[in-house]
């Protein structure tokens, strides 16, 4: 080989190896390769694909923050190892400390974390006082403090994040989230034991309840989706969420007395929403969460939730390929007649409802609608339709022009609710009060006009829903 040439498989090579004047392989580049390997182990693919070096480097430049859906408690480790800047990347000692936390093993006596004293033993869940979102929280008050040495300051919260996530993961799933692929455990806890204590309990709430809730919970943690254009979408470049659900969340938070920089969003996949609430990783879930009797009264061992709402009524529909060389699909009856595979998100209402109506479902449902869309766009896949709400599918259709199209709506509606833990009457009172004000005024129409009217090709929003889940609150 020529002197100075880089040898290795492109998807595993650190970006700094190809910068002008690079000194060549270093410990940091090995740690990048470790991060790539861990990502591939839990996600089933490399984060930055490409057969040539320039392809991989361009993917890193375009999307430096790859989405983690199945990493569970490994998420903070992988994210810390995949900083494109080697100076921001986790060093070996910090990575080892975090991995030991994930395994539940004590730190070796000789192991030290740069910029910090010897880490204390993992505390019980109620002792964790720092939220651990999978991405940097929005707003200055939720951001990790930075010391004079910026690199150390950025690394230190990762260890705390790993500890918090470990507590949540172990309690919720006995430490096997990674092995089982149970959603994306990207939540944290604040250890509050007084959640839900606020509120007067009467209809309409009152300032007393708001003050009590915020006094015990200075940061309002809200679980949202990250892959639904128009409703809730995460921009990896700006590290911000946007959409109808996000604007609604800010409006509700404002009525609860929170400023925008006192709200932190966390991504919650469809099949992990109730668990995120139960483990107190989030206070509220505003993530196209359909209100159903089954979700309000879960089976023994399940996670029941309480709802305020509905705040939006969506219709049911299907998304199919724009062109198919094998089948002609004009409406939903063709899906049943042909017996083609329909994909939907695990734990969605469609998973149990559609088989009763004669539709053929994929053998194993993924935990996000985005995964279904990916299968639909793959012409080699046996998936020929995605079942979801019309507003969700409209966003996918707009984002993939000429590739997919929506069929006509079918019978049934999905009422989206703001979900919270059962036994939080004070919080529910305040949320219901906020929703009444939002739906009664022009705010609700403005939210639709800004985020959804273009997707639905209609400036007229659907009828205002009745707040049936707020009666008595």
N, C-alpha and C positions, 0 to 999 in steps of 0.2 A: 504493500500500500504506500501511497505518497505520504511524505512527512507532513503532519499537521491535519490530515484528513480525519473525519469523525466516522467511527465504525459503530454500527448498532442498528436496531430495528426502529424506523422513524417514529412510530406512535409512542415509543417509550423514551425518546431522547429529550432532555430538558432544553427549553428554548434558548438559554444563555450559551449553549454549546455552539450556536450558529451566529452569535453576535460578533462584529468586527473586533479583533484583538482578544478574543476569548482565550483564557489560559488552558482550556481543555477540560476534561472530566475532573470533577471535584466532589467532595461529600454531598454537596447540595444537589448535584445532578443525579447522584445515586438515590437520594431521598425523593426526588421527583419521580424516578422510575418506580420506587416503592409505592408512591401515591397512585400512579397509573395502574399498577398491578392490583392494588386493593380496590380501586374503582371498578376494574374489569371483573374482579371476583364477585362483587355484590351487585353490579348492574348488568353483567352479562355482555359488556362491550367496552371498548376503550373510549375514553372521553373525547379524544382528538384523533379522528381517523384519517387515513390517507396512506397511499402507497409510496409517495415521494415526500422528501423532507419539506419541500415548499408547501405541499398540501397540508401537512400537519401543522406547520408554523402559522399558516393562514387561518386554520381553524382555531388555533390558540388565540390569535389576535382578534378574531371576530367574536368568539364566545369563550372568554377566559374563565367563566364561572359555570362549569357543567352542572346540570341538574342531577341531584341525588334523590332517587325514589325508594331505594331498598337498603340504604346503608345503615339505618338504625343508629346505634351508639358509635359507629365508626365514622359517621358523617364529619364531625369536627376534625378528626385526624386526617381524613382524605382531603378535606378542603384546605387544611393547613399545609399539607404537602404539595398541593397543586397551585401555589402562588407562582405566577410566571417570574416575578422578581425573586432571585435566589436569596436576597438579603431579608425578604419578608417571610420566606419559607420556614417551616419548622426545622429545627436542627435535630440531630439524632437523639440527644438526651431528652428533649421535650416530647418528641414523637414516641420514644420508649415509655416515658412516664404516662402519656395518654393511653397508649395501648395496654399498659398494665392496669390502668383504671377500667378500661373496657372489659378486660379479663377478670377483674375483681381480685387481682393479685396485688400484694403489697409492693411498694417500690423497693428496689434493691438498696442496701445501705449506702453503696457508693454512687447511686444515681442522684444527680442534682439537676434542677431545672434552672437554666440561665435566668438571672434577674429575679429570682425568687428564693425564699428560704425552703428548707426541706418540706415537701408537701405534707399536709396533715392527712390522717386517715379519712377515707370517704365518709362524709357525715350522713346521718339519716335524712330522708327526704325533706322533713320539716325544717332542717337546718340550712338548706340551700337558699340563699337570699338573692342570688343573681340570676335573672332569666337567661336562657340559653337558646335563642332562636338559631335556625340553621344559617341565616344570613345576618348581616349587620342590621340591627334594628333601625327604624326610621327615626330621625330626630336626634338632636344633640344630647338630650337627657338619657336616651337609651344606648348611646354609643359607648364603647369601651374607652376608659380614660387612657390617654397616651402620656408616657413619661418623656423625659428628655431624650432617652434612647428609644426612638420610635419602634425599632424592631422588637425589642424586648416587650414594650408595652402592648404590642399587638399579639405577641405570643402568649402572654400570661392569661388573658381571658379564655384562650382555647382550652387550657387545662381545667379551668373552672367550668367551662361549658361541657367538657367531657364528663366531669364528675356529676354535674346536674343531669345530663342525659343518661348517664349510667344508672342513677337512682330511679329515674322514670322507667327506663327500659327493663331493668331487673324486676321491679315491682309489677309492671304491666304484663310482661311476657316471659318471666323467669330467665331473662338474659339471652333469649334465642331469637330476637327479632331478625338478626342477620341471616341465621340459618333458615328460618321459615319464610323470609321475604315478606313479612307482615308490614307492608306500607313503609312510609318514610317517617321514622321517629324523629321529627325535627321540632321538638318542643322543649320547654324548660319549666321550672317551677319557681315560685317565689316563697314557698313555705308558709303562706298565710293560712292561719287556722280560723280566720274570722270572715271568710268569703261568704257573702249572702246575708250577713248580719244587718246590712243597712236596709232602709226602706221602712215606710210606715205601714205597709201592708194594705193600704186602701187604694182605691181606683185613682189613677192619675199620679200617684207617687208624692213627691214633695222634696224640698231641698234637703231635709234632714237625712233621707235615705241616701241621696247622692253623696253627701259629705261623709257619711259613715262608710260607704263602699270605697270611695276614693281614699279616705284616710287609711284604710287597711290595705289598699291596693293602688299605690301611686302610679304603677304602670299597668295599663289595660292591655291584656294580651288577647288577640283575636286570631282564630284560625280561619284561613281562607284558601282558595284554590290558586294555582299559579299557571294554569294552562287553559283558561277559558276566555278567549277574546271577547271584550265587551262587558263581561261580568267580573272577571278577576284574572289578570295576567301579570306575570312578573317579568320585568325587564332586567336581564342580567348585566347590561352595561351600566344602567343608572342605579341598579339595586333597589328598585321601587316597584310597588304594585299599582295597578290602575284598573278602573272599571266600575260598573254599577255597584257591586257589592262593597268595593273599597270606599267609594264616596258615601254609601249608606252607613258603613261602619264609622267613618269620621263624623257623620251627622249624629248618629246615636251617641258616640263618645262625647261629642260636644254637649249634648243634653245631660250626660252623666257628670259633667264638670271637667272633662279632660281636654287639654290642648292637643293639637296634632302631634307634637313631639313627645306626648305622653302615651302614644298608642304604638304598639309593636305587633307586626303581623308575622304569622308563622304558617307555612304551607302544611295543609292537612289533606292527604289523599282521601278518597271517598270512604274506604273501609277502615280508616283510622280516626275519623272525626269523633266518635263517641269515646274512644279510648283517650284521645287528647284531652277531652273534658274530664273524664274520670280521674286521670292522673294529675289533673290541675296544671297541665302544660299550657292550657289556654283558659281564659275566662268565658269567652263567647266563641261560637263558630258561626260565621256568615259565609257560607260556601255552597250556594244552591242546594241547601239541605232540605229535602222534601219532608213535610210533616206527615207522618203515618202513625196509626195506632200501634203498630208493631214497634216502632222506634220509641214511642212514649212508654211502652210497657214491655221491656225486653224479657226474653226467656231467662230462667234462672242461670246465673253465671254470665249473662250478657250485660251490655252497657245501655241502660235506658237513659234518655235525655228529656229535658223539658224544653218547650218551645215558646217563643213569643212571636206572634204573627198570624197569618202569613203576610209578608211584605211584597210578594210578587206571585202571580199565577202564570205558570208556563204550560204550554201544550206539549203533547208527546208526539215524537216524529222519528224518522229514520234518515240516515245519510248513506248514499250509495255512490259508487264510482260514476263519473260522468259518462265513461264509455267502458263497455265490457265486451270482450271478444267471445265470451262463453254464454252469457245470459242477457236477455232483454228484460229489464226491470222498470216498469212504468209506475207501479204503486205498491203499497204494502201487501196487497193480495198476492202479487207475484212472488214475494219473499216466502210466503207460506206455501204456495203451490209448488215452487221449485225446491223448497227445503234447503235453501242456501243458509250458510252460517251467519248468525247475527252476533255481534260483539257488543257488550255493554260493561259498565264498571261493576266490579265486585261490590256487593252490599247495596247496590242501587235498587230502586223499586222495580226496574225492568227485569232484573235477574230472576225474580220469582213470578212476575206478572206475565211476561211474554210467552213462556212455555205453556201457560194455561190457555193462551189464545192460539196455540198451534204453531208458533214460530220455533225454528231450530236454532239453538244457541251454541256458541263455541264450547268446546269441552271444558275449558278453564278460562274464567273471566279475569282480565287484568284488574289492577286496582285504580286505574285512571281511565277516563275517556280518551285522553291523549294517546295512550297505548293502543286503544281500539282504532283510533284514527291512523296511527302509524301502520297497523296491520292492513287497514283498508287501502291505504296508498301503496302498499306493496303488492304489485300485480301477481306475484307468485303465491300470495296468501290465499287461503280458502275462505277468508272473511269477505263477505260481499255487502255488508250493511253494518252501520253503527246505530244503536238505539239510544236516544237520550231526549232531553227537552229541546223544544224548537229553538229557544234562544241560544242554547249552547251549540247546537248544530249550525245555526245561522253564523255564529262566529267562526266556526271551522270552515264553512263554505266560503266566507269572505276572505279568509286567510289562504285558501287554496283554490283560486279561480281556475275554472276549466278542468279541474281534477275531480271534484265531487259535487253532488247536488242533493238537495233535500227533497224527500217525497212529501205528499200531503200529510197533514196531521191526522192522528188517529184518536179514538175516543179516550178520554181521561185527561186530567190536569194535575200538575205538580205545584203545590203551594209551598213556597220557600219560607222557612222560618229561621229566626235567630235562636240558636240552640245554646243551652247552658246546662250545668249540672242540676239534677233534681234536688230539691231541698234548698233552693236559693230564692225564696220569695221576695226578699228585698231587692235583689238584682233584677228579677223578672218585673217587679213593679216599675222600676226605673226605665227598663228597656221598653216596656209596653207604653209607658207615658211618652217616651221619645218617639215611638212609632206612630202613636196617635197624632202627635204634632206634625210629623213628617208627611203622613198620608192625608192629613186634613188640609195642609197648605199647598203651596206651589212647589215645594222642595221635591216632592215625589215626581211630579211632571218634569222638573228640571233634570233630575237624575236620569230619567228615561230619555229625554231629548239629547242629553250630552253623550250617553254611553250606548244606548240600544236602538234608537230610532233609525240610524243608518243601517244597522245590521238587519233589522226587520223590515226595511223599506217602508216604514210607516211612521209619520210624525205623531200619530195618535196612539197613546199608550193603551194597553188593555185596561179593562175595568178595574177600579180600585178594589183590592181584596178587603174582606171583612176580617177584623182582628179577632177571630174566633178563639184563638189560644190566649187571649188577653182578658177574657171575661172574668170579672172579679178581681182584676189587678189594676 
